[in-house]
Amino acid sequence: MPTKPQGRYVWDTLMSGGTRNICELGGALVAADPLINDKMLKAIFPNYDLQLFLDSIPAEVGVGDVSSNLRYKTDKEINHAVVKNTVTFLEFYRRMNDNPVVVTAFPRSQRYYSFKLNADGSVHVKNSKTEERETDKEEILHNFFERIGIDLSKRQRMRLSSEGAHFYTYLADVLSLIVQIDYYYHPEMFEEKTLCPDVVNSTTGDICGNLRLKPVTSGSGRVWKPTPDFDYLYFSKEMSSQSQKYMFPKEGSIEKVYYQFWELLSDTENGAKKMVREHFSNVNEWKRWSDYSVNDIDDGITACLVLHSHNTVSNEELNDLEKRSKDKFQEIVKTWFGDLTE
């Protein structure tokens, strides 16, 4: 019987010959001893033109639970660290430059492709708009697995990472990477909002003394209740000294992103794959806080897709910077494959 791979948090880093300095927060900032501080961040991010990408939804109080990368559900102290670290990071970034925080996540209500990871290694692709399986998309995904080297034993083991989600995933990290790239290629896809962090817990009151956090009932009838003594990181539109600009994908832009998503998974060379290669050639330094196998398969599949985008042309057709990116993502994928090997 396959066993669940060990979860792993890591800074994935690519140094290349371009000009862009990028940080992507693709997991919860769980460092607790010590907590993240300015001195630490200055050492990790020395370039003052840093561009931050947030793979989470900054939500307001009243919507229910916060994004998974902004919390840690099973441990109060680690959750407290995640909230504090994220606020510290955002404030560090706000003081660093005038660049916006680019939000690369879509609300679940907009994500209409889901992926069910089955015990036999197959994946069912469901379109919630039509309520139907799309077997042609399943074939694309299966062919991608075969080409990149995710064999049956790896599929069966990686599946266990998503056990907490009943073996479903949206592959949201892949969507976030595409949105990150689209920020440079399709800026018209984004709209600006000004927000500031708003940390509350089950005892936080408003100016009238009423509790700010209350149970929230979703459209499906599920009731969310705040966990006593847990901090929650929301975001407010009220102006404060910590306010900064955020860029969000416009509603409806997910249609374009899904088109690019399936183009990246396909076997053939195309414009989406070329865009991925160009993106990583354009970076001076790219850092991604990743959480491999902690809650899902998304981080590993995203790295595989970047590598796949470099594999659909011959090595002779890649320039030196593209070869450097390919080598780095081969290294990242090899490490993840090691996690999936019993």
C-alpha positions, 0 to 999 in steps of 0.5 A: 500500500502506498504511504503519504509522502512527507510534507516539505516547505522550501524556498525554490530559487532560480537565478537567471540573467534577466531583470525581474526580481520575483517572490511568490508566496505559494504556501503558509509561512509556518516559521515559528522559531524564530518568527520572520523578521525584517533582518531575515527578509532583507537577507533573503530579498536584497533587491528593492524592485521586488515584485510579490505574487500572492497565491491566496485570496485576500478576503474581508471579514464576513466571508467565512474561512481564509485561504489555506496559505494564510492559516494553519488549521490544526495548531494554534501556535503555528497558525499564530506564526503564519498570521504574524509572519504574513503581516510582517512580510506584507509590511516589509514589502510595503516599505520596500517599494511602490509595487502592488501585491499581485493576487494570483488566486481565483475564488472557488466559485470561479474555478470550474475544473476539478480533478479527482485523484483515483486509487488506480492512478487515473484522474477524473476531470469534471467541469462544474459548468456542465456537471460532466466529466471531460474525457478528452481533458483526462487524456491530455492529463494522462499523456502529460503524466506519461511524458513528464515521468509521473508513473503509476506508483508516483500517482498513487502516492502523490494522491495521498497528499490530497486526502484531506480534500477527499482526493480532489484538487483544483490545481490552483497553483498551476493557475497561479503561475499562469496569472503570474506570467499574465501579469507581465503579458496581459496587464489588462486582465487586472484591476487595482484595489487598496487593502490593509491586513485585518487580524481578528479572532473569536473574541475581537469586537467592533466599536459597539462591542459586537463580535466581528467573527460570526458563523457563516453559512455557504450556498451549499448549507455548510456552516463555518465557525471560527475556532476559539483563540485562533487568529484569522488574517482578513483584509480591509478596505479601510485606509490605514498606515498599512494600506497598499495596492493589490492587483486582482485578476478581473472576473471572467479572466479565468476563461483565458487562464484555463485556455492557457492551462490546457495549452501548457498540458498539451503534448505540442509546442505552442505560445503558452509554453513559449511564454513560460520559457520567456518568463523565467528567462526574464527573471534575475531572481525568482523565489517561491515559498512552496509546500510540497505534499503538505495539502495537495499535489499542486506545487509538484505538478506546477514545477512539472509543467514548467519543465514540460514547457522546456521539453517540447522543443529540442535542447538545441532550440533553447537559449542559454537562459532557457537551458538554465531554467530547464536545469533548475526545474529538472532539479526541483522535479527530481527532488519531488519525485524523490518524495514520491518514491517509497 
